[in-house]
Amino acid sequence: MPRRVGIGHQNFEELISKKLFYIDKTDFIKEWWENNDVVTLLTRPRRFGKTLNLSMLENFFSVKHAQKGYLFQNLSIWREQAYQELQGTYPVIFLSFAEVKETSFVNTREKICQLIKNLYNTFDFLLDGDYLNEDEKKSYREISVDMKDYLASVSLRALSDYLMRYYGKKVIILLDEYDTPMLEAYVGGYWDELISFMRNLFNSTFKTNPFLEKALMTGITRVSKESVFSDLNNMEVITTASEKYEEAFGFTQEEVLDALKEYGRYEQREEVKNWYDGFTFGRKRDIYNPWSIINYLDKQKFDTYWANTSSNRLIDKLIREGSPDMKVIMEDLLTGGILHAQIDEQVVFSQLDNNEDAVWSLLLASGYLRLEQCALNKRGYLEYKLRLTNREVSIMFEKMIDGWFKKSASAYNTFIKALLSGDADAMNTCINRIASTIFSYFDTGKNPSEETEPERFYHGFVLGLMVDLQDRYRITSNRESGFGRYDVVLEPLQMVDDAIIIEFKVCNPAKKQTLEDAVAEALKQIDRMNYAANLEAGGIAPERIRKYGFAFEGKKILIG
């Protein structure tokens, strides 16, 4: 009989005590301990067992769990006598920033200070006896939500000192989701304020802390050293490309196949692979998303379990406000294409607005892209071949793109019907309603919409068409046909539908060009450059190819 599945368990003791489904990852304890790195930063996508593994480390090392060796008795770490004797012998500080998702620096700072205060409360037995002098006891009691910056920055270092005096051993520090506040700060616009605060806290805790035995930080991204780790040169950084700990997070193919056999779902292994495989850590390929696998075993149906566990706010913002070229790449990725990019595993948030490779680096680190191949290009730079990770991620992006047009859902749906039926009047009415509602939604916010070219909106609109019409059309953009590169072509999958060519033009005020002039120019270009060549070569008759010019003047649009 298969083990019971428990959803959302991140507490190791609870998971083991209840005898729930669990894949043994305790070899990570030995690997981490024997690597002898003082401070380790380990990045993995969300919901890949980071919190559970840190909980496992706490249960193994912490003196407060000294009588709980039984939790590990049936697991691989317990096979060695040396580790049986090591269990429960160190003071451990365990802190998580997973829920620090505030909209302002003030609130974020208060939340972090509250977490530190809560941590101090668990060790307030230190105030008894003579382990601390009166000044130290006074400082201990001053730890609060509104404590001064100088006190907050040294708070974890000071607690390490106190615990070492009490237990006679240096401290192990575990920090989960270290980068969550920083991701929120970037989206919320208070990056610089937060980074100054975090840099001081991290430097004191992990660099100038003589009371530290070992530390492990987990997160999704490797935030650039210049941003937050400029003074921290004693840190071992483990990214998805590193060979260390490559099997410690996520499920390997062998582990998934064994689980499918246990739950009577082995016949669905290829479909499970298509939905949830695709991650690569170090040399290890075919790593599966554990959150989705556990949910699939429980519910025994395919769904976007992992993608639905986050708002994806940052990813949505970067793609929606990204350049037209970025949206064209997304069009290609959504149809199974491969992206060639130069990746920097050190995410520099200041570059996200103007460096597309930085965006793809973030998507790779976050698990939305998978590595197909990495090799030196002709210029001597590492070039990565990337594609969307799996079916679940593709569906997540499709839903995200659909969400862009919810504010004008009625007009958008009517436009789709008008486009399919060839009703140009209805198309014109609806496209202008849509533009007036969401045109600025695609801007970066740095310039007014009227002063920027509308490509961001237009290519976002094309992505919407791709998602909504994928069952009837193969939609491509910026491809060669005839004597040039067209803007958009909708090639029907069934012969009952017409093919559609769309050319996009922005009015030129210097030439006193009208919307009507721009439409006429677009239509002439379609014919002059023979953009219909590929469609006709594919057997579509000229009379079944409809041609449209889309002209833009600020938020005003004319289709002809």
C-alpha positions as CSV (number, residue, x, y, z in Angstrom):
1,M,0.0,0.0,0.0
2,P,1.5,3.4,-1.0
3,R,2.4,5.9,1.7
4,R,0.0,8.8,2.4
5,V,0.8,12.0,0.6
6,G,0.9,15.2,2.6
7,I,0.8,18.5,0.7
8,G,2.7,21.6,1.9
9,H,4.8,20.0,4.6
10,Q,8.0,21.9,5.1
11,N,8.7,20.7,8.7
12,F,10.9,17.6,8.6
13,E,9.9,16.2,12.0
14,E,6.2,16.4,11.1
15,L,6.7,14.7,7.8
16,I,8.7,11.8,9.2
17,S,6.6,11.4,12.3
18,K,3.4,11.1,10.3
19,K,5.1,8.6,7.9
20,L,4.1,10.6,4.9
21,F,5.6,10.2,1.4
22,Y,9.2,11.4,1.5
23,I,12.2,10.8,-0.7
24,D,15.4,10.4,1.4
25,K,17.7,13.5,0.9
26,T,19.7,13.0,4.1
27,D,22.9,12.4,2.2
28,F,22.9,16.2,1.8
29,I,23.7,16.5,5.5
30,K,26.9,14.5,5.1
31,E,27.9,16.3,1.8
32,W,27.3,19.7,3.3
33,W,29.2,19.0,6.5
34,E,32.2,17.4,4.9
35,N,32.7,20.1,2.2
36,N,34.0,22.3,5.0
37,D,32.7,25.6,3.5
38,V,32.1,28.2,6.2
39,V,29.3,30.0,4.4
40,T,27.3,28.5,1.5
41,L,24.8,30.2,-0.7
42,L,22.7,27.6,-2.5
43,T,20.2,28.7,-5.2
44,R,17.3,26.6,-6.5
45,P,13.9,27.4,-8.0
46,R,11.0,27.8,-5.6
47,R,9.2,24.7,-4.3
48,F,12.3,22.5,-4.8
49,G,12.7,21.4,-1.1
50,K,14.9,24.2,0.1
51,T,12.9,24.9,3.3
52,L,12.4,21.2,4.0
53,N,16.1,20.5,3.6
54,L,17.0,23.3,6.0
55,S,14.4,22.0,8.5
56,M,16.1,18.6,8.1
57,L,19.5,20.2,8.9
58,E,18.0,21.9,12.0
59,N,16.5,18.7,13.2
60,F,19.8,16.9,12.7
61,F,22.2,19.4,14.2
62,S,20.3,21.4,16.8
63,V,20.7,20.7,20.5
64,K,17.0,21.3,21.0
65,H,16.4,18.1,18.9
66,A,19.1,16.1,20.7
67,Q,16.6,13.4,21.7
68,K,15.2,13.0,18.2
69,G,17.7,10.7,16.5
70,Y,14.8,8.3,15.9
71,L,13.7,10.7,13.0
72,F,16.7,9.6,11.0
73,Q,16.9,5.9,12.0
74,N,15.5,4.6,8.7
75,L,17.3,7.1,6.5
76,S,20.7,6.9,4.8
77,I,22.5,9.3,7.2
78,W,22.0,7.0,10.1
79,R,24.1,4.2,8.6
80,E,27.3,5.9,9.9
81,Q,28.1,5.8,13.6
82,A,29.9,9.2,13.4
83,Y,26.8,10.9,12.3
84,Q,24.6,9.2,14.9
85,E,27.0,10.8,17.4
86,L,26.9,14.2,15.7
87,Q,23.1,14.5,15.8
88,G,21.8,17.1,18.2
89,T,25.1,18.6,19.3
90,Y,25.2,22.2,17.9
91,P,23.3,25.4,18.7
92,V,21.4,26.4,15.5
93,I,19.9,29.7,14.4
94,F,17.2,29.1,11.8
95,L,15.6,32.0,10.1
96,S,13.3,32.3,7.1
97,F,12.6,35.4,4.9
98,A,10.0,33.5,2.9
99,E,7.1,35.6,4.1
100,V,8.9,39.0,3.8
101,K,6.8,40.3,0.8
102,E,6.0,43.9,1.7
103,T,5.3,46.8,-0.6
104,S,7.6,49.3,1.1
105,F,11.1,49.5,2.7
106,V,9.6,50.6,6.0
107,N,7.3,47.5,6.2
108,T,10.0,45.2,5.0
109,R,12.5,46.4,7.6
110,E,9.9,46.0,10.3
111,K,9.1,42.5,9.2
112,I,12.7,41.4,9.2
113,C,13.2,43.0,12.6
114,Q,10.1,41.2,13.9
115,L,11.5,37.9,12.7
116,I,14.8,38.6,14.6
117,K,12.8,39.6,17.7
118,N,10.9,36.3,17.5
119,L,14.1,34.5,17.2
120,Y,15.5,36.2,20.3
121,N,12.3,35.3,22.2
122,T,13.0,31.6,21.6
123,F,16.4,31.9,23.3
124,D,15.4,34.2,26.2
125,F,16.7,31.6,28.7
126,L,20.1,33.3,27.9
127,L,19.0,36.2,30.1
128,D,19.1,33.9,33.2
129,G,22.4,33.4,35.0
130,D,25.7,35.1,34.2
131,Y,26.2,34.3,30.6
132,L,25.5,37.9,29.6
133,N,26.6,41.0,31.5
134,E,24.1,43.8,32.3
135,D,24.9,45.9,29.2
136,E,24.4,42.8,27.0
137,K,21.1,42.0,28.7
138,K,20.0,45.5,28.1
139,S,20.9,45.2,24.4
140,Y,19.1,41.9,24.3
141,R,15.9,43.5,25.5
142,E,16.3,46.3,23.0
143,I,15.9,43.9,20.1
144,S,12.5,45.0,18.7
145,V,10.5,45.8,15.5
146,D,11.8,49.4,15.6
147,M,15.3,48.8,16.8
148,K,18.1,51.1,15.5
149,D,20.0,50.1,12.3
150,Y,23.2,49.5,14.2
151,L,21.5,47.1,16.6
152,A,19.7,45.2,13.8
153,S,22.9,44.8,11.8
154,V,24.7,43.1,14.6
155,S,21.8,41.2,16.1
156,L,22.5,37.8,14.6
157,R,26.2,38.1,15.3
158,A,25.5,39.0,18.9
159,L,23.0,36.1,19.3
160,S,25.7,33.7,18.0
161,D,28.1,35.0,20.6
162,Y,25.6,34.4,23.4
163,L,24.7,30.9,22.2
164,M,28.4,29.9,22.0
165,R,29.0,31.0,25.6
166,Y,25.9,29.0,26.7
167,Y,26.6,25.8,24.8
168,G,30.4,26.0,24.5
169,K,30.2,25.5,20.7
170,K,30.2,27.8,17.7
171,V,26.8,28.3,16.0
172,I,25.3,26.9,12.8
173,I,23.1,29.5,11.0
174,L,20.5,28.6,8.5
175,L,18.8,31.3,6.5
176,D,16.0,30.3,4.1
177,E,14.8,32.4,1.1
178,Y,17.4,35.1,1.7
179,D,16.5,36.9,-1.5
180,T,12.7,37.1,-1.2
181,P,12.8,40.6,0.3
182,M,15.1,41.7,-2.5
183,L,12.9,40.4,-5.3
184,E,10.0,42.3,-3.7
185,A,12.1,45.4,-3.4
186,Y,12.9,45.4,-7.1
187,V,9.2,45.1,-8.0
188,G,8.2,47.6,-5.3
189,G,10.8,50.2,-6.2
190,Y,12.7,50.4,-2.9
191,W,15.8,48.4,-3.9
192,D,18.5,50.8,-2.9
193,E,17.1,51.3,0.6
194,L,16.8,47.6,1.3
195,I,20.2,46.7,-0.1
196,S,22.0,49.0,2.3
197,F,20.2,47.5,5.2
198,M,20.8,43.9,4.1
199,R,24.4,44.4,3.2
200,N,25.2,45.5,6.8
201,L,23.2,42.6,8.3
202,F,24.8,39.9,6.1
203,N,28.4,41.3,6.6
204,S,28.0,41.2,10.4
205,T,26.4,37.8,10.4
206,F,28.5,35.9,7.9
207,K,31.8,37.7,7.4
208,T,32.8,39.2,10.7
209,N,31.3,36.6,13.0
210,P,34.0,34.6,15.0
211,F,31.2,32.6,16.6
212,L,30.0,31.0,13.4
213,E,30.7,27.3,12.7
214,K,28.9,27.0,9.4
215,A,26.2,28.8,7.6
216,L,23.8,27.9,4.8
217,M,21.7,30.4,2.9
218,T,19.1,29.3,0.3
219,G,17.3,31.4,-2.3
220,I,16.1,31.5,-5.9
221,T,18.7,33.8,-7.3
222,R,22.4,34.6,-6.8
223,V,22.1,38.4,-6.3
224,S,25.2,40.1,-7.5
225,K,28.1,40.4,-5.1
226,E,28.3,44.2,-5.8
227,S,24.7,44.6,-4.6
228,V,24.7,42.8,-1.3
229,F,27.7,40.6,-0.8
230,S,30.5,43.1,-1.6
231,D,32.3,42.4,1.8
232,L,31.6,38.7,1.9
233,N,34.5,36.9,0.3
234,N,34.3,33.7,2.4
235,M,31.2,32.4,0.7
236,E,30.8,29.3,-1.5
237,V,28.1,30.0,-4.1
238,I,26.2,27.0,-5.5
239,T,24.0,27.7,-8.5
240,T,22.0,25.4,-10.8
241,A,25.2,25.0,-12.9
242,S,27.3,23.8,-9.9
243,E,28.1,20.1,-9.4
244,K,27.9,20.2,-5.6
245,Y,24.5,19.1,-4.2
246,E,23.2,18.3,-7.7
247,E,20.8,15.6,-6.4
248,A,19.9,17.1,-3.0
249,F,17.0,19.3,-4.3
250,G,14.3,18.1,-6.7
251,F,13.5,14.5,-7.6
252,T,15.7,12.5,-10.0
253,Q,14.2,10.5,-12.8
254,E,14.9,7.3,-10.9
255,E,13.2,8.6,-7.8
256,V,10.1,9.7,-9.8
257,L,9.9,6.3,-11.6
258,D,10.0,4.5,-8.2
259,A,7.2,6.8,-6.9
260,L,5.1,6.3,-9.9
261,K,5.4,2.5,-9.4
262,E,4.4,2.9,-5.8
263,Y,1.3,4.8,-6.6
264,G,0.2,2.8,-9.7
265,R,1.0,5.5,-12.2
266,Y,4.0,4.1,-14.0
267,E,2.1,3.9,-17.3
268,Q,1.9,7.7,-17.3
269,R,5.6,8.2,-17.0
270,E,6.1,9.8,-20.4
271,E,3.3,12.3,-19.8
272,V,4.7,13.0,-16.3
273,K,8.1,13.7,-17.9
274,N,6.6,16.1,-20.4
275,W,4.8,18.1,-17.7
276,Y,7.2,18.1,-14.8
277,D,10.8,17.2,-16.0
278,G,13.3,19.6,-17.6
279,F,15.5,20.9,-14.8
280,T,19.3,20.4,-14.8
281,F,21.5,20.9,-11.8
282,G,25.2,20.5,-12.4
283,R,25.8,17.4,-14.5
284,K,22.5,15.9,-13.5
285,R,19.8,16.1,-16.1
286,D,16.1,15.0,-15.8
287,I,15.4,16.6,-12.4
288,Y,11.7,16.8,-11.7
289,N,9.8,19.5,-9.9
290,P,9.0,17.9,-6.5
291,W,6.0,20.1,-5.7
292,S,4.1,19.1,-8.8
293,I,5.1,15.4,-8.5
294,I,3.8,15.3,-5.0
295,N,0.5,17.0,-6.0
296,Y,0.2,14.7,-9.0
297,L,0.7,11.6,-6.8
298,D,-2.0,12.9,-4.5
299,K,-4.6,14.0,-7.0
300,Q,-3.6,11.7,-9.9
301,K,-4.3,14.3,-12.6
302,F,-2.1,16.7,-14.5
303,D,-2.2,20.4,-13.6
304,T,0.0,23.5,-13.2
305,Y,0.7,22.9,-9.5
306,W,4.1,24.5,-9.3
307,A,3.2,27.5,-11.5
308,N,0.2,28.2,-9.4
309,T,2.1,28.6,-6.2
310,S,3.4,32.1,-6.9
311,S,2.0,35.3,-8.3
312,N,5.0,35.5,-10.8
313,R,4.8,39.3,-10.4
314,L,8.4,40.0,-11.3
315,I,8.4,37.6,-14.4
316,D,5.1,39.2,-15.6
317,K,6.5,42.7,-15.2
318,L,9.8,41.9,-17.1
319,I,8.1,40.2,-20.1
320,R,5.1,42.6,-20.3
321,E,7.3,45.7,-20.1
322,G,10.1,44.2,-22.1
323,S,11.2,45.2,-25.5
324,P,9.5,44.1,-28.7
325,D,12.5,41.7,-29.4
326,M,11.9,40.1,-26.0
327,K,8.2,39.4,-26.9
328,V,9.3,38.0,-30.3
329,I,11.6,35.6,-28.4
330,M,8.7,34.6,-26.1
331,E,6.6,33.9,-29.2
332,D,9.3,31.5,-30.4
333,L,9.7,29.9,-27.0
334,L,6.0,29.3,-26.7
335,T,6.0,27.4,-30.0
336,G,8.9,25.2,-28.8
337,G,11.8,27.3,-30.1
338,I,15.3,27.6,-28.7
339,L,16.8,30.8,-27.3
340,H,20.5,31.5,-27.7
341,A,21.7,33.8,-24.9
342,Q,24.8,34.7,-22.9
343,I,23.9,33.9,-19.2
344,D,25.4,35.4,-16.1
345,E,24.4,33.3,-13.1
346,Q,25.0,36.4,-10.9
347,V,21.7,38.3,-11.3
348,V,22.3,42.1,-11.5
349,F,18.9,43.6,-10.8
350,S,20.0,47.0,-12.0
351,Q,20.4,45.5,-15.5
352,L,17.0,43.9,-15.7
353,D,15.4,47.0,-17.4
354,N,18.0,47.3,-20.1
355,N,19.8,44.0,-20.6
356,E,17.7,41.1,-22.0
357,D,20.4,38.6,-21.1
358,A,19.9,39.5,-17.5
359,V,16.2,38.7,-17.8
360,W,16.9,35.3,-19.4
361,S,19.5,34.7,-16.6
362,L,16.8,35.3,-14.0
363,L,14.3,33.1,-15.8
364,L,16.9,30.3,-15.9
365,A,17.7,30.6,-12.2
366,S,14.0,30.7,-11.4
367,G,13.2,27.5,-13.3
368,Y,11.2,28.9,-16.2
369,L,13.9,28.1,-18.7
370,R,15.9,24.8,-19.0
371,L,19.4,24.4,-20.3
372,E,19.7,22.4,-23.5
373,Q,23.4,23.1,-24.2
374,C,26.2,25.4,-23.2
375,A,29.3,26.0,-25.4
376,L,31.8,28.6,-26.4
377,N,30.8,30.7,-29.4
378,K,33.1,32.1,-32.0
379,R,33.9,35.1,-29.8
380,G,34.9,33.0,-26.9
381,Y,31.8,33.6,-24.8
382,L,29.7,30.9,-23.2
383,E,26.5,30.7,-25.1
384,Y,23.5,28.9,-23.7
385,K,20.8,27.2,-25.6
386,L,17.5,27.5,-23.6
387,R,13.9,26.5,-24.0
388,L,10.8,26.6,-21.8
389,T,11.3,24.0,-19.1
390,N,8.2,21.9,-19.6
391,R,4.5,21.8,-20.4
392,E,3.6,23.2,-17.0
393,V,5.7,26.3,-17.5
394,S,4.3,26.9,-21.0
395,I,0.8,26.9,-19.6
396,M,1.9,29.3,-16.9
397,F,3.1,31.8,-19.5
398,E,0.0,31.3,-21.6
399,K,-2.2,32.2,-18.5
400,M,0.0,35.1,-17.7
401,I,-0.3,36.6,-21.2
402,D,-4.1,36.0,-21.1
403,G,-4.2,38.0,-17.9
404,W,-2.7,41.1,-19.6
405,F,-6.0,41.6,-21.4
406,K,-8.5,41.0,-18.5
407,K,-9.1,44.7,-18.1
408,S,-10.6,44.8,-21.5
409,A,-11.8,41.2,-21.8
410,S,-15.0,42.0,-23.5
411,A,-13.5,44.2,-26.2
412,Y,-10.6,41.8,-26.6
413,N,-12.8,38.7,-27.1
414,T,-15.0,40.7,-29.6
415,F,-11.8,41.7,-31.5
416,I,-10.8,38.0,-31.8
417,K,-14.2,37.2,-33.3
418,A,-14.0,40.1,-35.7
419,L,-10.5,39.2,-36.8
420,L,-11.6,35.6,-37.6
421,S,-14.7,36.8,-39.5
422,G,-12.9,39.6,-41.3
423,D,-15.1,42.4,-39.8
424,A,-12.7,45.4,-40.1
425,D,-15.2,47.9,-38.6
426,A,-15.6,45.8,-35.5
427,M,-11.8,45.3,-35.3
428,N,-11.2,49.1,-35.4
429,T,-13.8,49.7,-32.6
430,C,-12.5,47.0,-30.4
431,I,-8.7,47.6,-30.8
432,N,-9.2,51.3,-29.8
433,R,-11.1,50.3,-26.7
434,I,-8.4,47.8,-25.8
435,A,-5.6,50.4,-26.4
436,S,-7.3,53.1,-24.3
437,T,-7.6,50.6,-21.4
438,I,-4.2,48.8,-21.3
439,F,-1.8,50.7,-23.7
440,S,0.2,52.1,-20.8
441,Y,0.2,48.7,-19.1
442,F,3.0,47.6,-21.4
443,D,5.2,50.7,-20.8
444,T,8.2,50.6,-18.4
445,G,6.9,53.7,-16.7
446,K,10.0,55.7,-17.6
447,N,8.3,57.7,-20.4
448,P,4.7,58.6,-21.2
449,S,3.0,56.2,-23.6
450,E,2.3,58.9,-26.1
451,E,6.1,59.6,-26.5
452,T,7.1,56.0,-27.0
453,E,6.7,53.8,-30.0
454,P,3.8,51.3,-29.4
455,E,5.7,48.2,-30.2
456,R,5.5,46.9,-26.6
457,F,1.8,47.0,-26.8
458,Y,1.6,45.6,-30.3
459,H,3.9,42.6,-29.6
460,G,2.1,42.0,-26.4
461,F,-1.1,41.9,-28.4
462,V,0.5,39.4,-30.8
463,L,1.4,37.1,-27.8
464,G,-2.2,37.3,-26.8
465,L,-3.3,36.2,-30.3
466,M,-0.8,33.3,-30.2
467,V,-2.3,32.0,-26.9
468,D,-5.9,32.4,-27.9
469,L,-5.7,31.2,-31.4
470,Q,-3.1,28.4,-31.1
471,D,-5.8,25.7,-31.8
472,R,-6.6,27.4,-35.2
473,Y,-3.4,29.2,-36.3
474,R,0.3,28.9,-36.3
475,I,1.3,32.5,-35.6
476,T,4.8,33.8,-36.4
477,S,6.3,37.3,-36.4
478,N,9.5,38.9,-37.8
479,R,10.2,36.0,-40.2
480,E,11.5,36.1,-43.7
481,S,9.1,35.6,-46.6
482,G,9.4,36.9,-50.1
483,F,11.8,39.9,-50.2
484,G,11.8,40.9,-46.5
485,R,10.6,40.2,-43.0
486,Y,6.9,40.5,-42.2
487,D,5.5,41.6,-38.9
488,V,2.9,38.9,-38.2
489,V,1.5,36.0,-40.2
490,L,-1.4,33.8,-39.0
491,E,-1.2,30.5,-40.9
492,P,-4.4,28.4,-40.6
493,L,-4.1,24.8,-39.3
494,Q,-7.4,23.9,-41.0
495,M,-8.3,24.8,-44.6
496,V,-11.6,26.3,-43.5
497,D,-9.9,29.5,-42.1
498,D,-8.2,32.3,-44.1
499,A,-4.6,33.1,-43.7
500,I,-3.9,36.6,-42.3
501,I,-0.9,38.9,-42.8
502,I,-0.5,42.0,-40.5
503,E,1.9,44.8,-41.1
504,F,2.5,47.4,-38.4
505,K,3.3,51.1,-38.9
506,V,3.7,54.1,-36.7
507,C,2.7,57.5,-38.0
508,N,5.6,59.8,-38.8
509,P,4.7,63.3,-37.6
510,A,7.7,64.8,-39.4
511,K,6.1,63.8,-42.7
512,K,2.7,64.9,-41.5
513,Q,1.6,61.3,-42.1
514,T,-2.0,60.4,-41.2
515,L,-3.3,57.1,-39.9
516,E,-4.8,56.5,-43.3
517,D,-1.4,57.1,-45.0
518,A,0.3,54.7,-42.6
519,V,-2.3,52.0,-43.3
520,A,-1.8,52.4,-47.0
521,E,1.9,52.2,-46.7
522,A,1.7,49.0,-44.7
523,L,-0.6,47.4,-47.3
524,K,1.7,48.4,-50.1
525,Q,4.7,46.9,-48.2
526,I,2.9,43.6,-47.8
527,D,2.4,43.3,-51.6
528,R,5.8,44.9,-52.6
529,M,7.8,42.6,-50.4
530,N,5.6,39.6,-51.3
531,Y,5.1,38.5,-47.7
532,A,2.5,36.0,-48.9
533,A,5.2,33.9,-50.6
534,N,5.5,31.3,-47.9
535,L,1.8,30.9,-47.5
536,E,1.2,30.4,-51.2
537,A,4.1,28.0,-51.3
538,G,2.3,26.1,-48.6
539,G,-0.7,25.7,-50.8
540,I,-2.9,28.6,-49.7
541,A,-4.6,30.3,-52.6
542,P,-4.1,34.1,-52.8
543,E,-7.8,34.8,-52.4
544,R,-7.7,33.1,-49.0
545,I,-5.0,35.4,-47.7
546,R,-6.3,38.5,-45.9
547,K,-4.0,41.5,-45.5
548,Y,-4.2,44.2,-42.8
549,G,-2.3,47.3,-42.0
550,F,-2.2,48.4,-38.4
551,A,-1.4,52.1,-38.0
552,F,-0.5,53.7,-34.6
553,E,-0.5,57.3,-33.6
554,G,-0.1,57.4,-29.8
555,K,-3.0,55.4,-28.4
556,K,-5.1,55.8,-31.6
557,I,-5.1,52.8,-33.9
558,L,-6.5,52.4,-37.4
559,I,-6.8,49.0,-39.1
560,G,-7.3,48.8,-42.9
